[in-house]
């Protein structure tokens, strides 16, 4: 029996860019949606509302990464998972789940109460993971992806109470005030 994969999590650095591109391309192979992935990931590293977290093995290999969008003004109190990619050699070993758990922790720490994501309708493996973590289908967008496949919007409420409604005004005001201070 193999031992559980030991992972460390950290913010992506510019030196990680070539490996992140490779992980993404290997993970999505023929379903790759990115047109200029190095530029997209590089730009995302400089955006203050986007965070890229890498999962790194004990021997410093990047097993996967998650890119999230933290923007209370546009996402209405939700953190959006823009990309989640796990290198094929590490798929099925809990890397995706561990990365999503990191997203949930960061969301709560930053006073967000919802995590959203989009997934291919036909990606049964990813949808199974999201279902098992408490994400629920909120809707479907036909022909969401370039190849014509539909996308499914999923959402998880991190609060044990009823789903939130609208903006989280105190946090929104606090963030807007910090811009002008």
Beta strands, then each sheet from edge to edge (+ up, - down):
strand 1: 7-11
strand 2: 50-57
strand 3: 62-70
strand 4: 78-86
strand 5: 114-120
strand 6: 136-141
strand 7: 151-157
sheet 1: 1+ 2- 3+ 4- 5- 7+ 6-
end
